[in-house]
Amino acid sequence: MGSLILVRHATTAASASGRNLGQRDDPPLADAGRELAAHLGATLAAELAELPHDELRLVSSPALRCRQTASAVSVGLGIAVDAVEITPGLLELDYGAWDGLTAEECRDRDPEQRSAWEADPYATACPEGESGADVARRAFAALSPIERWLAADRARCAIVVTHNHVIRLRLCDLLGWPMREYRDRLSADPGGYSLVTFGIGVPVVRRVNAPAA
């Protein structure tokens, strides 16, 4: 069965401070994030040593924080940085008017909409932004051809560097859980990764939010 490794980008100033970071800004990794990304590269090299993989793809969201994480991973794996495939559909949720705000600031600004979003972030959109369903439509369309490629040969592996909401939505769907609960049931920490195998039959989730060593 081919292996998909879903990686959340390493730490940014926004993730360290609990502020929303979607598509409205494109900051680099923080100093701690660059260090974490280097550790992640070494961790994934050790993970791949245990997986059959004659073919390997490294895919990234176009966001700078993901591209920098993917570059560090490529160094750790000893592959060329220019081999990274950039896929726009893997961008983070567009938080709209909530971009750059903390959860408490969102509640103060839009109490009713925030309450509805927290109850069902899959169906409810951020003001001037996206819902989880919007993210799922574009991200799953980007991931599906990769997953079909993996299912065709057990000696294939794809590492996809993307974002918090993208990862939790995909895992929630693969696990068959109610999509409205994707934020409640799953976490995706900066620099964490999840491992799913694809082949004959249903996909198998083997790791969830594993940390960089």
KOLKE-721027 format. One record per residue (C-alpha): residue number from 0; residue in three letters; x, y, z. Coordinates in steps of 0.02 Angstrom, whole numbers, plus 50000, padded with zeros to 5 digits. Layout:
<pts>
<pt><seq>NUM</seq><type>ala</type><x>X</x><y>Y</y><z>Z</z></pt>
...
</pts>
This chain:
<pts>
<pt><seq>0</seq><type>met</type><x>50000</x><y>50000</y><z>50000</z></pt>
<pt><seq>1</seq><type>gly</type><x>50066</x><y>50172</y><z>49955</z></pt>
<pt><seq>2</seq><type>ser</type><x>50099</x><y>50291</y><z>50099</z></pt>
<pt><seq>3</seq><type>leu</type><x>50035</x><y>50469</y><z>50120</z></pt>
<pt><seq>4</seq><type>ile</type><x>50120</x><y>50577</y><z>50252</z></pt>
<pt><seq>5</seq><type>leu</type><x>50020</x><y>50734</y><z>50292</z></pt>
<pt><seq>6</seq><type>val</type><x>50131</x><y>50865</y><z>50373</z></pt>
<pt><seq>7</seq><type>arg</type><x>50080</x><y>51028</y><z>50454</z></pt>
<pt><seq>8</seq><type>his</type><x>50205</x><y>51168</y><z>50425</z></pt>
<pt><seq>9</seq><type>ala</type><x>50321</x><y>51212</y><z>50569</z></pt>
<pt><seq>10</seq><type>thr</type><x>50296</x><y>51355</y><z>50692</z></pt>
<pt><seq>11</seq><type>thr</type><x>50258</x><y>51534</y><z>50640</z></pt>
<pt><seq>12</seq><type>ala</type><x>50237</x><y>51687</y><z>50752</z></pt>
<pt><seq>13</seq><type>ala</type><x>50048</x><y>51670</y><z>50728</z></pt>
<pt><seq>14</seq><type>ser</type><x>50040</x><y>51487</y><z>50779</z></pt>
<pt><seq>15</seq><type>ala</type><x>50150</x><y>51522</y><z>50930</z></pt>
<pt><seq>16</seq><type>ser</type><x>50033</x><y>51662</y><z>50988</z></pt>
<pt><seq>17</seq><type>gly</type><x>49867</x><y>51575</y><z>50950</z></pt>
<pt><seq>18</seq><type>arg</type><x>49818</x><y>51693</y><z>50808</z></pt>
<pt><seq>19</seq><type>asn</type><x>49727</x><y>51640</y><z>50651</z></pt>
<pt><seq>20</seq><type>leu</type><x>49839</x><y>51630</y><z>50498</z></pt>
<pt><seq>21</seq><type>gly</type><x>49749</x><y>51589</y><z>50337</z></pt>
<pt><seq>22</seq><type>gln</type><x>49777</x><y>51662</y><z>50165</z></pt>
<pt><seq>23</seq><type>arg</type><x>49778</x><y>51851</y><z>50197</z></pt>
<pt><seq>24</seq><type>asp</type><x>49961</x><y>51854</y><z>50252</z></pt>
<pt><seq>25</seq><type>asp</type><x>50111</x><y>51748</y><z>50204</z></pt>
<pt><seq>26</seq><type>pro</type><x>50242</x><y>51758</y><z>50342</z></pt>
<pt><seq>27</seq><type>pro</type><x>50398</x><y>51649</y><z>50356</z></pt>
<pt><seq>28</seq><type>leu</type><x>50432</x><y>51520</y><z>50489</z></pt>
<pt><seq>29</seq><type>ala</type><x>50487</x><y>51586</y><z>50658</z></pt>
<pt><seq>30</seq><type>asp</type><x>50665</x><y>51545</y><z>50716</z></pt>
<pt><seq>31</seq><type>ala</type><x>50594</x><y>51402</y><z>50820</z></pt>
<pt><seq>32</seq><type>gly</type><x>50497</x><y>51345</y><z>50667</z></pt>
<pt><seq>33</seq><type>arg</type><x>50653</x><y>51332</y><z>50561</z></pt>
<pt><seq>34</seq><type>glu</type><x>50735</x><y>51226</y><z>50695</z></pt>
<pt><seq>35</seq><type>leu</type><x>50579</x><y>51118</y><z>50709</z></pt>
<pt><seq>36</seq><type>ala</type><x>50573</x><y>51095</y><z>50521</z></pt>
<pt><seq>37</seq><type>ala</type><x>50752</x><y>51031</y><z>50522</z></pt>
<pt><seq>38</seq><type>his</type><x>50707</x><y>50905</y><z>50658</z></pt>
<pt><seq>39</seq><type>leu</type><x>50555</x><y>50854</y><z>50557</z></pt>
<pt><seq>40</seq><type>gly</type><x>50665</x><y>50818</y><z>50406</z></pt>
<pt><seq>41</seq><type>ala</type><x>50769</x><y>50698</y><z>50511</z></pt>
<pt><seq>42</seq><type>thr</type><x>50614</x><y>50618</y><z>50586</z></pt>
<pt><seq>43</seq><type>leu</type><x>50536</x><y>50587</y><z>50416</z></pt>
<pt><seq>44</seq><type>ala</type><x>50700</x><y>50515</y><z>50351</z></pt>
<pt><seq>45</seq><type>ala</type><x>50691</x><y>50386</y><z>50492</z></pt>
<pt><seq>46</seq><type>glu</type><x>50507</x><y>50354</y><z>50454</z></pt>
<pt><seq>47</seq><type>leu</type><x>50542</x><y>50326</y><z>50270</z></pt>
<pt><seq>48</seq><type>ala</type><x>50680</x><y>50203</y><z>50313</z></pt>
<pt><seq>49</seq><type>glu</type><x>50542</x><y>50088</y><z>50377</z></pt>
<pt><seq>50</seq><type>leu</type><x>50426</x><y>50112</y><z>50228</z></pt>
<pt><seq>51</seq><type>pro</type><x>50439</x><y>50035</y><z>50054</z></pt>
<pt><seq>52</seq><type>his</type><x>50462</x><y>50179</y><z>49933</z></pt>
<pt><seq>53</seq><type>asp</type><x>50541</x><y>50161</y><z>49763</z></pt>
<pt><seq>54</seq><type>glu</type><x>50454</x><y>50323</y><z>49713</z></pt>
<pt><seq>55</seq><type>leu</type><x>50440</x><y>50477</y><z>49823</z></pt>
<pt><seq>56</seq><type>arg</type><x>50347</x><y>50641</y><z>49795</z></pt>
<pt><seq>57</seq><type>leu</type><x>50360</x><y>50797</y><z>49903</z></pt>
<pt><seq>58</seq><type>val</type><x>50209</x><y>50912</y><z>49883</z></pt>
<pt><seq>59</seq><type>ser</type><x>50177</x><y>51081</y><z>49966</z></pt>
<pt><seq>60</seq><type>ser</type><x>50048</x><y>51217</y><z>49986</z></pt>
<pt><seq>61</seq><type>pro</type><x>50110</x><y>51377</y><z>49903</z></pt>
<pt><seq>62</seq><type>ala</type><x>50113</x><y>51468</y><z>50072</z></pt>
<pt><seq>63</seq><type>leu</type><x>50290</x><y>51521</y><z>50120</z></pt>
<pt><seq>64</seq><type>arg</type><x>50281</x><y>51432</y><z>50289</z></pt>
<pt><seq>65</seq><type>cys</type><x>50243</x><y>51268</y><z>50199</z></pt>
<pt><seq>66</seq><type>arg</type><x>50374</x><y>51293</y><z>50064</z></pt>
<pt><seq>67</seq><type>gln</type><x>50506</x><y>51328</y><z>50197</z></pt>
<pt><seq>68</seq><type>thr</type><x>50455</x><y>51172</y><z>50292</z></pt>
<pt><seq>69</seq><type>ala</type><x>50458</x><y>51069</y><z>50133</z></pt>
<pt><seq>70</seq><type>ser</type><x>50632</x><y>51136</y><z>50092</z></pt>
<pt><seq>71</seq><type>ala</type><x>50696</x><y>51081</y><z>50263</z></pt>
<pt><seq>72</seq><type>val</type><x>50616</x><y>50910</y><z>50237</z></pt>
<pt><seq>73</seq><type>ser</type><x>50698</x><y>50893</y><z>50067</z></pt>
<pt><seq>74</seq><type>val</type><x>50868</x><y>50927</y><z>50146</z></pt>
<pt><seq>75</seq><type>gly</type><x>50835</x><y>50796</y><z>50279</z></pt>
<pt><seq>76</seq><type>leu</type><x>50787</x><y>50670</y><z>50145</z></pt>
<pt><seq>77</seq><type>gly</type><x>50931</x><y>50714</y><z>50030</z></pt>
<pt><seq>78</seq><type>ile</type><x>50822</x><y>50763</y><z>49883</z></pt>
<pt><seq>79</seq><type>ala</type><x>50827</x><y>50920</y><z>49775</z></pt>
<pt><seq>80</seq><type>val</type><x>50728</x><y>51070</y><z>49838</z></pt>
<pt><seq>81</seq><type>asp</type><x>50667</x><y>51104</y><z>49661</z></pt>
<pt><seq>82</seq><type>ala</type><x>50582</x><y>50934</y><z>49661</z></pt>
<pt><seq>83</seq><type>val</type><x>50445</x><y>51002</y><z>49776</z></pt>
<pt><seq>84</seq><type>glu</type><x>50276</x><y>51008</y><z>49689</z></pt>
<pt><seq>85</seq><type>ile</type><x>50173</x><y>51164</y><z>49731</z></pt>
<pt><seq>86</seq><type>thr</type><x>49984</x><y>51138</y><z>49738</z></pt>
<pt><seq>87</seq><type>pro</type><x>49870</x><y>51289</y><z>49768</z></pt>
<pt><seq>88</seq><type>gly</type><x>49722</x><y>51183</y><z>49825</z></pt>
<pt><seq>89</seq><type>leu</type><x>49816</x><y>51141</y><z>49985</z></pt>
<pt><seq>90</seq><type>leu</type><x>49808</x><y>51319</y><z>50054</z></pt>
<pt><seq>91</seq><type>glu</type><x>49741</x><y>51348</y><z>50229</z></pt>
<pt><seq>92</seq><type>leu</type><x>49563</x><y>51399</y><z>50270</z></pt>
<pt><seq>93</seq><type>asp</type><x>49530</x><y>51580</y><z>50222</z></pt>
<pt><seq>94</seq><type>tyr</type><x>49484</x><y>51656</y><z>50390</z></pt>
<pt><seq>95</seq><type>gly</type><x>49422</x><y>51814</y><z>50306</z></pt>
<pt><seq>96</seq><type>ala</type><x>49389</x><y>51952</y><z>50432</z></pt>
<pt><seq>97</seq><type>trp</type><x>49452</x><y>51838</y><z>50571</z></pt>
<pt><seq>98</seq><type>asp</type><x>49627</x><y>51825</y><z>50499</z></pt>
<pt><seq>99</seq><type>gly</type><x>49756</x><y>51880</y><z>50626</z></pt>
<pt><seq>100</seq><type>leu</type><x>49634</x><y>51871</y><z>50772</z></pt>
<pt><seq>101</seq><type>thr</type><x>49633</x><y>51757</y><z>50924</z></pt>
<pt><seq>102</seq><type>ala</type><x>49481</x><y>51650</y><z>50963</z></pt>
<pt><seq>103</seq><type>glu</type><x>49428</x><y>51771</y><z>51098</z></pt>
<pt><seq>104</seq><type>glu</type><x>49443</x><y>51920</y><z>50981</z></pt>
<pt><seq>105</seq><type>cys</type><x>49335</x><y>51828</y><z>50854</z></pt>
<pt><seq>106</seq><type>arg</type><x>49202</x><y>51798</y><z>50987</z></pt>
<pt><seq>107</seq><type>asp</type><x>49204</x><y>51981</y><z>51035</z></pt>
<pt><seq>108</seq><type>arg</type><x>49191</x><y>52039</y><z>50854</z></pt>
<pt><seq>109</seq><type>asp</type><x>49058</x><y>51918</y><z>50792</z></pt>
<pt><seq>110</seq><type>pro</type><x>48982</x><y>51825</y><z>50940</z></pt>
<pt><seq>111</seq><type>glu</type><x>48838</x><y>51742</y><z>50849</z></pt>
<pt><seq>112</seq><type>gln</type><x>48936</x><y>51691</y><z>50695</z></pt>
<pt><seq>113</seq><type>arg</type><x>49081</x><y>51629</y><z>50800</z></pt>
<pt><seq>114</seq><type>ser</type><x>48962</x><y>51525</y><z>50905</z></pt>
<pt><seq>115</seq><type>ala</type><x>48888</x><y>51449</y><z>50747</z></pt>
<pt><seq>116</seq><type>trp</type><x>49062</x><y>51417</y><z>50676</z></pt>
<pt><seq>117</seq><type>glu</type><x>49122</x><y>51332</y><z>50833</z></pt>
<pt><seq>118</seq><type>ala</type><x>48967</x><y>51222</y><z>50833</z></pt>
<pt><seq>119</seq><type>asp</type><x>48988</x><y>51174</y><z>50649</z></pt>
<pt><seq>120</seq><type>pro</type><x>49145</x><y>51241</y><z>50565</z></pt>
<pt><seq>121</seq><type>tyr</type><x>49114</x><y>51126</y><z>50417</z></pt>
<pt><seq>122</seq><type>ala</type><x>48952</x><y>51210</y><z>50365</z></pt>
<pt><seq>123</seq><type>thr</type><x>48982</x><y>51386</y><z>50434</z></pt>
<pt><seq>124</seq><type>ala</type><x>49098</x><y>51506</y><z>50344</z></pt>
<pt><seq>125</seq><type>cys</type><x>49210</x><y>51634</y><z>50426</z></pt>
<pt><seq>126</seq><type>pro</type><x>49150</x><y>51812</y><z>50388</z></pt>
<pt><seq>127</seq><type>glu</type><x>49213</x><y>51856</y><z>50214</z></pt>
<pt><seq>128</seq><type>gly</type><x>49304</x><y>51688</y><z>50214</z></pt>
<pt><seq>129</seq><type>glu</type><x>49282</x><y>51500</y><z>50196</z></pt>
<pt><seq>130</seq><type>ser</type><x>49195</x><y>51358</y><z>50284</z></pt>
<pt><seq>131</seq><type>gly</type><x>49273</x><y>51188</y><z>50315</z></pt>
<pt><seq>132</seq><type>ala</type><x>49169</x><y>51121</y><z>50170</z></pt>
<pt><seq>133</seq><type>asp</type><x>49247</x><y>51250</y><z>50055</z></pt>
<pt><seq>134</seq><type>val</type><x>49421</x><y>51194</y><z>50107</z></pt>
<pt><seq>135</seq><type>ala</type><x>49375</x><y>51010</y><z>50089</z></pt>
<pt><seq>136</seq><type>arg</type><x>49313</x><y>51033</y><z>49911</z></pt>
<pt><seq>137</seq><type>arg</type><x>49474</x><y>51109</y><z>49847</z></pt>
<pt><seq>138</seq><type>ala</type><x>49597</x><y>51015</y><z>49958</z></pt>
<pt><seq>139</seq><type>phe</type><x>49520</x><y>50843</y><z>49927</z></pt>
<pt><seq>140</seq><type>ala</type><x>49522</x><y>50879</y><z>49740</z></pt>
<pt><seq>141</seq><type>ala</type><x>49709</x><y>50913</y><z>49757</z></pt>
<pt><seq>142</seq><type>leu</type><x>49740</x><y>50759</y><z>49864</z></pt>
<pt><seq>143</seq><type>ser</type><x>49634</x><y>50634</y><z>49766</z></pt>
<pt><seq>144</seq><type>pro</type><x>49754</x><y>50611</y><z>49619</z></pt>
<pt><seq>145</seq><type>ile</type><x>49899</x><y>50589</y><z>49740</z></pt>
<pt><seq>146</seq><type>glu</type><x>49801</x><y>50458</y><z>49837</z></pt>
<pt><seq>147</seq><type>arg</type><x>49756</x><y>50365</y><z>49675</z></pt>
<pt><seq>148</seq><type>trp</type><x>49940</x><y>50366</y><z>49626</z></pt>
<pt><seq>149</seq><type>leu</type><x>49985</x><y>50293</y><z>49795</z></pt>
<pt><seq>150</seq><type>ala</type><x>49850</x><y>50159</y><z>49788</z></pt>
<pt><seq>151</seq><type>ala</type><x>49920</x><y>50094</y><z>49623</z></pt>
<pt><seq>152</seq><type>asp</type><x>50087</x><y>50038</y><z>49697</z></pt>
<pt><seq>153</seq><type>arg</type><x>50138</x><y>49997</y><z>49876</z></pt>
<pt><seq>154</seq><type>ala</type><x>50315</x><y>50058</y><z>49842</z></pt>
<pt><seq>155</seq><type>arg</type><x>50259</x><y>50239</y><z>49824</z></pt>
<pt><seq>156</seq><type>cys</type><x>50261</x><y>50376</y><z>49954</z></pt>
<pt><seq>157</seq><type>ala</type><x>50202</x><y>50557</y><z>49953</z></pt>
<pt><seq>158</seq><type>ile</type><x>50243</x><y>50686</y><z>50086</z></pt>
<pt><seq>159</seq><type>val</type><x>50118</x><y>50830</y><z>50081</z></pt>
<pt><seq>160</seq><type>val</type><x>50160</x><y>50988</y><z>50179</z></pt>
<pt><seq>161</seq><type>thr</type><x>50000</x><y>51084</y><z>50212</z></pt>
<pt><seq>162</seq><type>his</type><x>49895</x><y>51165</y><z>50348</z></pt>
<pt><seq>163</seq><type>asn</type><x>49797</x><y>51135</y><z>50507</z></pt>
<pt><seq>164</seq><type>his</type><x>49620</x><y>51132</y><z>50435</z></pt>
<pt><seq>165</seq><type>val</type><x>49668</x><y>51036</y><z>50278</z></pt>
<pt><seq>166</seq><type>ile</type><x>49745</x><y>50895</y><z>50378</z></pt>
<pt><seq>167</seq><type>arg</type><x>49606</x><y>50880</y><z>50507</z></pt>
<pt><seq>168</seq><type>leu</type><x>49472</x><y>50884</y><z>50373</z></pt>
<pt><seq>169</seq><type>arg</type><x>49556</x><y>50746</y><z>50271</z></pt>
<pt><seq>170</seq><type>leu</type><x>49585</x><y>50635</y><z>50421</z></pt>
<pt><seq>171</seq><type>cys</type><x>49408</x><y>50661</y><z>50485</z></pt>
<pt><seq>172</seq><type>asp</type><x>49341</x><y>50608</y><z>50315</z></pt>
<pt><seq>173</seq><type>leu</type><x>49455</x><y>50456</y><z>50304</z></pt>
<pt><seq>174</seq><type>leu</type><x>49407</x><y>50400</y><z>50480</z></pt>
<pt><seq>175</seq><type>gly</type><x>49222</x><y>50416</y><z>50438</z></pt>
<pt><seq>176</seq><type>trp</type><x>49184</x><y>50538</y><z>50578</z></pt>
<pt><seq>177</seq><type>pro</type><x>49053</x><y>50677</y><z>50565</z></pt>
<pt><seq>178</seq><type>met</type><x>49136</x><y>50818</y><z>50470</z></pt>
<pt><seq>179</seq><type>arg</type><x>49064</x><y>50952</y><z>50585</z></pt>
<pt><seq>180</seq><type>glu</type><x>49173</x><y>50877</y><z>50723</z></pt>
<pt><seq>181</seq><type>tyr</type><x>49341</x><y>50890</y><z>50634</z></pt>
<pt><seq>182</seq><type>arg</type><x>49404</x><y>51027</y><z>50750</z></pt>
<pt><seq>183</seq><type>asp</type><x>49344</x><y>50937</y><z>50907</z></pt>
<pt><seq>184</seq><type>arg</type><x>49411</x><y>50763</y><z>50869</z></pt>
<pt><seq>185</seq><type>leu</type><x>49581</x><y>50798</y><z>50791</z></pt>
<pt><seq>186</seq><type>ser</type><x>49736</x><y>50903</y><z>50818</z></pt>
<pt><seq>187</seq><type>ala</type><x>49874</x><y>50949</y><z>50696</z></pt>
<pt><seq>188</seq><type>asp</type><x>50019</x><y>51031</y><z>50787</z></pt>
<pt><seq>189</seq><type>pro</type><x>50154</x><y>51131</y><z>50698</z></pt>
<pt><seq>190</seq><type>gly</type><x>50283</x><y>51009</y><z>50631</z></pt>
<pt><seq>191</seq><type>gly</type><x>50170</x><y>50859</y><z>50668</z></pt>
<pt><seq>192</seq><type>tyr</type><x>50131</x><y>50726</y><z>50539</z></pt>
<pt><seq>193</seq><type>ser</type><x>50002</x><y>50591</y><z>50505</z></pt>
<pt><seq>194</seq><type>leu</type><x>50026</x><y>50432</y><z>50403</z></pt>
<pt><seq>195</seq><type>val</type><x>49893</x><y>50349</y><z>50295</z></pt>
<pt><seq>196</seq><type>thr</type><x>49915</x><y>50200</y><z>50179</z></pt>
<pt><seq>197</seq><type>phe</type><x>49815</x><y>50175</y><z>50019</z></pt>
<pt><seq>198</seq><type>gly</type><x>49789</x><y>50016</y><z>49920</z></pt>
<pt><seq>199</seq><type>ile</type><x>49655</x><y>49885</y><z>49895</z></pt>
<pt><seq>200</seq><type>gly</type><x>49510</x><y>49918</y><z>50012</z></pt>
<pt><seq>201</seq><type>val</type><x>49490</x><y>50063</y><z>50133</z></pt>
<pt><seq>202</seq><type>pro</type><x>49635</x><y>50179</y><z>50177</z></pt>
<pt><seq>203</seq><type>val</type><x>49720</x><y>50140</y><z>50343</z></pt>
<pt><seq>204</seq><type>val</type><x>49766</x><y>50282</y><z>50462</z></pt>
<pt><seq>205</seq><type>arg</type><x>49928</x><y>50228</y><z>50547</z></pt>
<pt><seq>206</seq><type>arg</type><x>49987</x><y>50387</y><z>50634</z></pt>
<pt><seq>207</seq><type>val</type><x>49898</x><y>50545</y><z>50689</z></pt>
<pt><seq>208</seq><type>asn</type><x>49991</x><y>50705</y><z>50736</z></pt>
<pt><seq>209</seq><type>ala</type><x>50156</x><y>50618</y><z>50770</z></pt>
<pt><seq>210</seq><type>pro</type><x>50289</x><y>50742</y><z>50830</z></pt>
<pt><seq>211</seq><type>ala</type><x>50458</x><y>50780</y><z>50754</z></pt>
<pt><seq>212</seq><type>ala</type><x>50591</x><y>50693</y><z>50860</z></pt>
</pts>
